[in-house]
Amino acid sequence: MAEFPVEALLDVWTGARPVDDEGDVYVYGPDEIAERNLAYEVPEYAPGLLLIGSDGGGRGLFVATNDPDPEVFLIDLGAVGTSDGTSAGRLSVLAAEGFRSIDSTEDARLEPADGPIDVLVTHRPGVKAIVEMRKLFHLSLPISAFTAADAHYPMVVLTDVYHAKYGEVINQLNMRYQCLAVRPHVSA
């Protein structure tokens, strides 16, 4: 992990510039940065970048490690290394305003439904995400069923289940991969 003594990030860590607690943005503390970067394989897939937080909607806050006041880029955490992301502004400016201008418009959290729901995969994630989905949803579908399905159409992976049982898993997977949606279940 590269040394990264950025003044604006140090201000956040010491509380000199607090992150707006009304928003969804979370800036990782000094004790979390290395772990998060390794978990998302940032050194391997996006060398020269450092993951410093998340927008609460499945996108990570990334900065270049060689810039004293780096631009912050929002990159889908399921697409690290495959996307340049969207610029959110300079780290010093964002830190000064508590990161309030970062809007998690792609918020992955889904509202609970009153009755039974169906869970759909809206786009085909990578094999790592599929393995995790199979495990967390207790699916017996082989990986080949995911990869063989037409990627242009949503794929129902669970039907007639309740949000109370799977809501947290859905949110957890969407925070990482942004690939799930729910709809009310309609009996035939």
C-alpha positions as CSV (number, residue, x, y, z in Angstrom):
1,M,0.0,0.0,0.0
2,A,1.4,3.4,-1.0
3,E,2.1,6.1,1.5
4,F,-0.7,8.6,1.3
5,P,-0.4,11.6,3.6
6,V,-3.1,13.7,2.0
7,E,-4.0,16.7,4.2
8,A,-7.7,16.6,3.4
9,L,-8.0,12.9,4.3
10,L,-6.1,13.5,7.5
11,D,-8.6,16.3,8.3
12,V,-11.5,13.9,7.9
13,W,-9.8,11.2,10.1
14,T,-9.0,13.7,12.9
15,G,-12.5,15.2,12.8
16,A,-11.3,18.6,11.7
17,R,-13.6,18.2,8.7
18,P,-16.4,15.8,9.6
19,V,-18.3,13.9,6.9
20,D,-22.0,15.0,6.8
21,D,-23.8,12.4,8.9
22,E,-27.1,13.0,7.0
23,G,-25.6,11.5,3.8
24,D,-24.8,8.0,2.7
25,V,-21.1,8.7,2.1
26,Y,-18.7,6.8,4.3
27,V,-15.0,7.6,4.4
28,Y,-12.9,4.7,5.6
29,G,-10.7,5.3,8.6
30,P,-7.0,4.7,8.6
31,D,-7.5,1.3,10.2
32,E,-9.9,0.2,7.3
33,I,-8.2,1.5,4.2
34,A,-5.7,-1.3,3.7
35,E,-8.3,-4.0,4.4
36,R,-10.9,-2.5,2.0
37,N,-8.3,-2.0,-0.8
38,L,-7.2,-5.6,-0.5
39,A,-10.8,-6.9,-0.3
40,Y,-11.7,-5.1,-3.6
41,E,-8.3,-6.1,-5.1
42,V,-7.6,-2.4,-5.9
43,P,-3.8,-2.8,-6.1
44,E,-4.2,-5.6,-8.7
45,Y,-7.0,-4.1,-10.8
46,A,-6.5,-0.4,-10.4
47,P,-2.8,0.3,-9.5
48,G,-2.2,3.9,-8.7
49,L,-5.6,4.3,-7.1
50,L,-6.7,4.1,-3.5
51,L,-10.2,3.3,-2.3
52,I,-11.0,5.8,0.5
53,G,-14.7,5.2,1.0
54,S,-18.1,4.5,-0.5
55,D,-21.1,6.5,-1.6
56,G,-23.6,4.2,0.1
57,G,-24.9,3.1,-3.3
58,G,-22.3,0.6,-4.5
59,R,-19.7,3.0,-5.8
60,G,-16.3,3.5,-4.2
61,L,-14.5,6.8,-3.7
62,F,-11.1,6.4,-5.4
63,V,-8.2,8.8,-5.5
64,A,-4.8,8.8,-7.3
65,T,-2.0,8.0,-4.9
66,N,0.5,10.4,-6.5
67,D,-1.6,13.6,-6.3
68,P,-1.4,15.9,-3.2
69,D,-5.0,17.1,-3.8
70,P,-6.5,14.3,-5.9
71,E,-9.6,14.2,-7.9
72,V,-12.2,11.8,-6.3
73,F,-13.7,9.3,-8.7
74,L,-16.8,7.3,-8.1
75,I,-16.3,3.8,-9.5
76,D,-18.7,0.8,-9.2
77,L,-17.1,-1.5,-6.7
78,G,-18.1,-4.5,-8.9
79,A,-16.2,-2.9,-11.8
80,V,-12.9,-1.9,-10.3
81,G,-10.3,-1.7,-13.0
82,T,-12.9,-1.8,-15.8
83,S,-14.2,1.7,-15.5
84,D,-12.7,5.1,-15.2
85,G,-15.6,6.2,-13.0
86,T,-17.2,9.6,-12.6
87,S,-15.4,12.6,-11.2
88,A,-17.0,13.9,-8.0
89,G,-14.5,16.8,-7.5
90,R,-11.3,17.5,-5.6
91,L,-10.8,15.7,-2.3
92,S,-10.0,19.0,-0.5
93,V,-13.3,20.6,-1.7
94,L,-15.4,17.5,-0.9
95,A,-13.9,17.2,2.5
96,A,-14.4,20.9,3.3
97,E,-18.2,20.5,2.5
98,G,-18.5,17.1,4.3
99,F,-19.0,15.2,1.1
100,R,-22.6,16.5,0.8
101,S,-22.3,16.9,-3.0
102,I,-21.9,13.2,-3.5
103,D,-25.3,11.8,-4.2
104,S,-25.8,8.1,-4.2
105,T,-28.3,8.3,-7.0
106,E,-27.5,4.7,-7.8
107,D,-28.5,3.8,-4.2
108,A,-28.5,0.0,-4.0
109,R,-30.7,-0.3,-1.0
110,L,-34.1,-1.6,-1.8
111,E,-37.3,-0.7,0.1
112,P,-39.1,-3.5,1.7
113,A,-42.2,-4.8,0.0
114,D,-45.4,-5.6,1.9
115,G,-46.0,-9.0,0.4
116,P,-43.9,-11.7,-1.4
117,I,-41.3,-10.6,-3.8
118,D,-39.2,-12.0,-6.7
119,V,-35.5,-11.3,-6.8
120,L,-34.0,-10.6,-10.2
121,V,-30.5,-10.3,-11.5
122,T,-30.6,-7.2,-13.8
123,H,-27.2,-7.7,-15.4
124,R,-24.7,-10.5,-15.3
125,P,-22.1,-10.0,-12.7
126,G,-18.7,-11.7,-12.7
127,V,-18.1,-15.2,-11.4
128,K,-17.0,-14.0,-8.0
129,A,-20.5,-12.3,-7.6
130,I,-22.3,-15.3,-8.9
131,V,-20.5,-17.6,-6.4
132,E,-21.4,-15.2,-3.6
133,M,-25.0,-15.0,-4.7
134,R,-25.3,-18.7,-4.9
135,K,-24.0,-19.0,-1.3
136,L,-26.0,-16.2,0.3
137,F,-29.3,-17.1,-1.4
138,H,-28.7,-20.9,-1.0
139,L,-29.2,-21.4,-4.7
140,S,-28.6,-24.7,-6.4
141,L,-28.4,-23.1,-9.9
142,P,-25.0,-23.9,-11.5
143,I,-22.8,-21.0,-12.5
144,S,-23.4,-22.0,-16.1
145,A,-27.1,-21.2,-15.7
146,F,-26.1,-17.6,-15.0
147,T,-23.7,-17.3,-17.8
148,A,-25.9,-19.1,-20.4
149,A,-28.9,-16.9,-19.8
150,D,-29.4,-13.9,-22.1
151,A,-27.7,-11.0,-20.5
152,H,-30.2,-8.6,-22.1
153,Y,-33.0,-9.8,-19.9
154,P,-33.4,-9.9,-16.1
155,M,-33.1,-13.4,-14.6
156,V,-35.4,-14.4,-11.7
157,V,-33.2,-16.1,-9.1
158,L,-35.7,-16.2,-6.2
159,T,-39.5,-16.2,-6.4
160,D,-42.3,-15.8,-3.8
161,V,-40.0,-14.9,-0.9
162,Y,-40.2,-12.2,1.7
163,H,-38.0,-9.1,1.9
164,A,-37.7,-9.6,5.7
165,K,-35.7,-12.8,5.0
166,Y,-33.5,-11.7,2.1
167,G,-33.5,-7.9,2.3
168,E,-30.1,-7.6,4.1
169,V,-28.5,-10.1,1.6
170,I,-30.0,-8.2,-1.3
171,N,-28.6,-4.9,0.0
172,Q,-25.2,-6.4,0.8
173,L,-24.9,-7.8,-2.7
174,N,-26.1,-4.6,-4.4
175,M,-23.5,-2.6,-2.4
176,R,-20.8,-4.7,-4.1
177,Y,-22.2,-5.5,-7.5
178,Q,-25.3,-3.4,-8.3
179,C,-27.0,-6.3,-10.1
180,L,-30.2,-7.1,-8.2
181,A,-33.7,-5.8,-8.3
182,V,-36.9,-6.8,-6.6
183,R,-40.5,-6.8,-7.8
184,P,-43.8,-7.8,-6.1
185,H,-44.5,-11.5,-6.7
186,V,-47.6,-12.1,-8.7
187,S,-49.2,-15.5,-8.4
188,A,-50.2,-17.1,-11.6
